[in-house]
């Protein structure tokens, strides 16, 4: 072993310990497996990268792929610098059936070989990431992931394109903390980050949504919430939504509490976002089998404001209000579960074709699967109209009295009355079935086609 090789071994040990310090009293030992003779058999510094990866594998107890080859010298603390004869080493590795070759990004890349992927590395952490996550055909994705960790704009614009398992891995390894802090420090980046999670949830890509959200530490979230309350509330909403879909009532409750602390500040900027948050909070309560005829002060206040807004919209000719419709959909679900008996629920809604004769107007029981187009003025041309439908019995006085006070569901709002008949009984529904039926109800009743 020549002097350069000895320095390479020492550099490999130092670099490995900078990534993962050894417990006190433990050390690496390295000895060459070489035939004793008078010649110097191990020369140069290019084995430094390979040795450092092997040391990390021993420290972490995680094996390296058998079809991995690497060549590169190390400088403190863990930077990979260029070496010579990369072309020759790459061809030798290919002949030994290696499938991936790691080389210093600062040097000239070897000529592309047919049967082996070539991955440039800047430091030992990046080399370790490539070694652990590599699989044939995914080398370009790893290069993208590496670029994402260096550039927060690249990260937020591409984080939904990489594998959720990779995001989990960089989170566990502590490699995402710096770039996530830079994402959350800029409101525009933070907003894109939250929107990406929301898009994944809307398309039922729950694992990518979970992996992206899990990268935000409590400390990073608290720092972001202090300067971007509205976006932070939307982030809470996404996490409540995800927990609701997964049936994780404990996590949902945690994020509900976080969001409630931001609600007052966020309301000054966007009432729709606040409505969305309260809507998902109601679903979280339903997943815990908590059904109440009483609305919170915040819910009453936001409902009153949104109703006034819709009245102004109607005066201008716009009859539909998606956020308000979604919120009333969940309220219907809630009041449907308050009693075990089927109820006719008069709900003030954005229904442009509902009867308009005040509190004593007749009610029309709607079939969510057939009549949902009327909620957004999208009736088919062949729709005979809902005003000719049969009328259900009148409401008993005991039911009307039950909802008086701050939680009353008024029988007159906007001069339009809509009733929805929910015939569901809690004793026949498990938690997951109840959530599923509620989601189907909302989709059929209050979604755009």
N, C-alpha and C positions, 0 to 999 in steps of 0.2 A: 504494500500500500504506500503510495507516494504522499507527499505533503498535501497536495491539493485534495486528495481523497480523504485524508484525515480531517482536513478543514470541512469538507462536505459532510462527513459524519457528524461532526460537532454542530454544524449549522442545522442539520436535519433534526437533531435532538432539541436544539433551542427553538426552532420553528414549531415543532410539534407541541412543546410545552407552552408556547405562547398562545396556541389555539386551545389547548386543554391541559392546564397545569396538573402535574402528577401529585398524588397525595404525599404528604410529608414522609420521608424515609424510603420512598420508592424511586428507582432510577432505571434508565434504559442501559442495556448492555449490547454491544455490537461486536461480533467477531467474524472474520472472513472464513468462508468455507473454501479453502484453497489448498492445493498440494504444496507441501514444504519444498522449496528450492531456493536458489540464490537470485532468482529474477523477481522484479516488481510486477505483480500480476494485476493489481487494482490501481488504476490511474485516473486522474481527472476528477472533476467535480460534478459530472452530470448525473451521478447516482443519488444526489442529495434529495431530489423530489421524490424518487421512489422510496427511499428510506423513510422520509418524513411521513409519507402516506402509510407505510407499514407500521410506524410507531403509533400513529393515530388509531389505526385499526386495532392494535393491541390495547391501547388505553381505553378505547370505547367498547371493546368487545364486539366490534362489528366487522365482519369479513369483507375483504375486497374481492371484486370479480377476478376470476382466474384468467380472463381474456383481456386484461387491462395491462398496458405498457405505458411507461412515463419516462421522460428524460428532461432534466433541468437542474440548474444550480440554484442554491438558496442564499439570500442575503438577509440580514436582520431587518425587521423581525420575522417576516415569513414571505418575502417577495421572491418570485421566480425569475431568474435572469437567463439570458440566452446561452446556449452551448453550441459546440461545433458538431458537424457530421450528422445532423438530424435526418437528412435524406437516407443515409446508409442505415441508421438505427430504425427508421420507420419501415424500410424494406425488410430488414431482418425480423422485425416484430410481425410483419404480415406473413412471412414464411413460417413463423411459429404459431400461426392461427390466432393471433391477437385480433380483437374486433374493434378496439379503440386505443388511440395513442395520444397521450397528453404531452404537449410541448410548450415552451415559453412563448407567450404572445409577443414578446419584444424581439424575437428572432424571425428570420425568414421561414415561412411555413414550408413543410415538405410538399413535394408534388402529390396531388390527390391520388390515393390508391383505391383500387376497385373494391377490395374486400375489407377495408378498415376505415373507421371514422377518425378524423383528426380534430382534436379539440384544443384550442389555445387557452392557456391559463395565465393569470397575472400574479396570483399568490396561492399559498397553501390552502386557504379556506375554499377558494374557488375550485382548486384541484380536488379537494375532498368532496365537495358537492357534486362535481362531475362523476367522480369515482363511485359514489353511493347511489346516484340517481340514474346513471346511464343504463340504457337498454337499446338494442339495435333499432334504428329508424327514428330515434328521438333526439339526435344530437343537435339539430337546429333549435328545438325547443329549449334545450339546456343553455345554448348560447343566448337565446332571448331572455331566459330567466336571469342569467348573469348580468345582462345589460339592464334589466329591470332593477336589480339591486343597486346599481350605480346611479340610475337616473329616475327620480320620482315621477316625472312626466311619462316616461316609458312604462313605468310600473302601473300607474292608474289606467293607462290606455290599453294595456295588454294583460292585466292580471286575470281576466276571465278566459284567456286563451291557454293558460298553462294548466297542468294537471293539479287537482286539489291536493293530491298526495305530496306534490312538490311544495306547495304552499305550507302544508302542515310541517314538512321537514325543515324548511328554512325558519319556521317559527320555533320549533323545538331547539334548533341549533343556535338560536339567537342571532341569525343573520338578517332578519327583517326589521329589527328595531330602528335602525338609523333611517332607512328609506321611508318607513311608515311615519316617523316623526316629521320628516320633510314633506310628506304628503298631507298630513293633518295640519301643518303649519300654514298652508296656503288654502284659503277658503274654496277657491275654484277646484283645486285638486281634491280636497275633501268631499266636495259636492259630487265630482265624477266618481270617486270611490264609493260613495253611498248609492249613487244611481246604478252602478254596475251590480251591486248586491241586489238592489231592487229588481233589476232586469232578470237576474238569475232566479229570483223567487217567483216572478210572474211566469216564468217558463218552467217552473217546477224543477229547477236545477239546484236542489237543496244542498248537496255536498259542496259544489263550488261556492255557494253563498256562505255556508258555514265556515269553509276554509278561509275565505277572504275576511270575514268579520272577526275570526279568531286571531288575526294578526295584530289587532289593536289592543294594546295592553291597557289596564285601568288607568295608569298614570298618563299615557298618551291621550286617552279619551278625555280625562279631566282637563288636560291642558287645552285640547281642541274645543271643549264645551265652553270654556271661559271666554273664548273669542268668537265662536260660531255656534250660537245656541240653536238656531233653526236647523242647521245641517246635523248637529249633534242629536237633536230630537228625531230627525228622520232616521239617523243611524239606530237610535233606540227602537223606533217603529219597525225597522227591518229585522232587528233581533227578536222583537216580540213576535212578529209574523213567522219567523223561522222556528222559534220555540213552539208556537201554536201548531204549525204543520207537523212538527216532530213529537208533539204530545209532551213536551218538557215543561211542565207547569211551574217548576221551581225557577228555572232560568227565565221564563216569561215574566214571573213576578219580580225578579231582580231588575229586569230592564224596564218594567213598568215604573218601578220606584225611581230609577234613574231619569226616565223621561218626565215624570211628574215634577221634578225639580227644575226642568227646563221649559215647562209648558207656558208659564206666564211670559217669559222673555220671548219665546218663539211666536206667541200669538200676535205680537206687535208686527211681525213680518209676513206671516202666511197662515191664514185661518184654515186653509185646506189641509196643510200638513198637520195642524193640530187636530183637525177632525179625523184624519187618517190614524193618528196615534190613538185617540180615544176609541175609535172603531176597533182597532186591534186589541186594545185593553179589554173591551167588552168580550171579545172572543176568548181572550185569556181567562176571563171570569167564567165563561161558559165551560171551558175545559176543566175547570175546578168544580163544576156543578153549582156555581153561585149565580142564581137568578133572582133579580129583585125588581119590583115595580117602581123603585125610586131611582131617579137620576141624580148624578152628582151636580154640584153647583157649576163646575166647569162645563159639564155637558149641557146643562140648561142654558148657560150663557152663550156657548158656541152655537147651539141649535137656534136660539133666538136671532143671533146675528146672521146666520146663514139663511134663515127664513126671510129676513128682511132683504137680504141680498137677492134672493131668488124672486121676491116680489118685484123688485126693480128690474130684474132680467125679463120677467114675464111682460112687464109694461113695455119693454123694448122689443118683444117678439120672440125671445129665447125661452122655450118652455122646459128645457132639460137642465138638470143640475146633477152631474155625476157624483161629486163628493157627498152631497146631501142625500142622494138616492142610496149610496153605499152605506151611509151611516144609518138611515132608516131601515135598511135591510137587516142590519145586525140588531137594531132595536126590536124589529118584528120577531126575530129569532128569540130574543130575550123574553119578551112578553108572552110568546107562545109557550115557553117553558115555565112561566111563573105558576101556572095552574096545570094540573094533569088533564083537564078537560079541553076539548076543542073550543077555540074562541074566535069570534069575529072581531078583528082588531081594526078600528077606524084610525088610519094613520094619515096625517096631512102629508101629501107627497107631490112630487113634480110630475103629476099625471095629466097631460094636456087634455085628455078626453074623458076625465072623470066628471060625474054630475056636479053641477055648480049651484045648488039651491040652498046653501047655508047649512046650519047644524041639523035641520030636520030632513035633509036630502035623503033619498033612497040610497041603499048601499048595493054594490054589485060585487059578489064574491069572485075573485080572479083566480084563474088557474095559472100558476107561475110558468108551467111549461108551454102554455098556449098563448097567454095574454101579455107576456113580458114586453112585446114591442110597443105597447101603448105607453109604457113608462118613459120612453124617450121619443115619443112622437114618430115611431117607426112602424106603424101598423102596415101589414101587407095590403095591397090594393083590394084584395078579395075579402078583407075583414068586414063582417056584417056590422061591426060596431058593438060596443059593450053596453050601450044604454038600453038595449032590448033584452038583456039577460034577466034571469029570475032574481028576486030579492030575498035575502035571508031574513030570519026573524029579527025583531028589534032587540036591542041590548037590555039586559035586566038592570034595574036600578042599583042592585048590589055591586055589579061589575063597574058601573060608572063611578060610584062612590069610592071604590077601591083605588082608583087612579086620580083622585082629586088631590090638590095641593101642588107642591113643587114638582112632583113626578107625573102630573096628569098628562095623558095623551089626548090632546084636544080633538073634538069631533069637527071643528071647523078651523082650517088653515088655508090661507090663500083663496078661500071660497071654493076649494076643491077637496073632495073627500075620496079616499081610496081605502078599501078594506081588503085584508088578506086573511084567508082562513088557514091557520096552521093546526094540523091535526097530528101532533106528536106528543108522546108521553115519555117522560124521562125514565120510567122504570124499564122500558123496553130497549133503551139505547145504551150501549157502552160508550165510554168516553170517545174512542176513535170513531165509532159509528155516528155519534152525535155530531162530532166535528165534520165528518164527511158529508152528512146530510145537510148540515148548515152551509157548507161550502157549495154543495149542489144547489141549494135553495137560492143562495146569493147569486150564483152564476146564472141560473135560469131566470131569476126575477129582476136583477138589477145590472146585468152586464150588457155592453153594446154587442151587436152581432159581429 
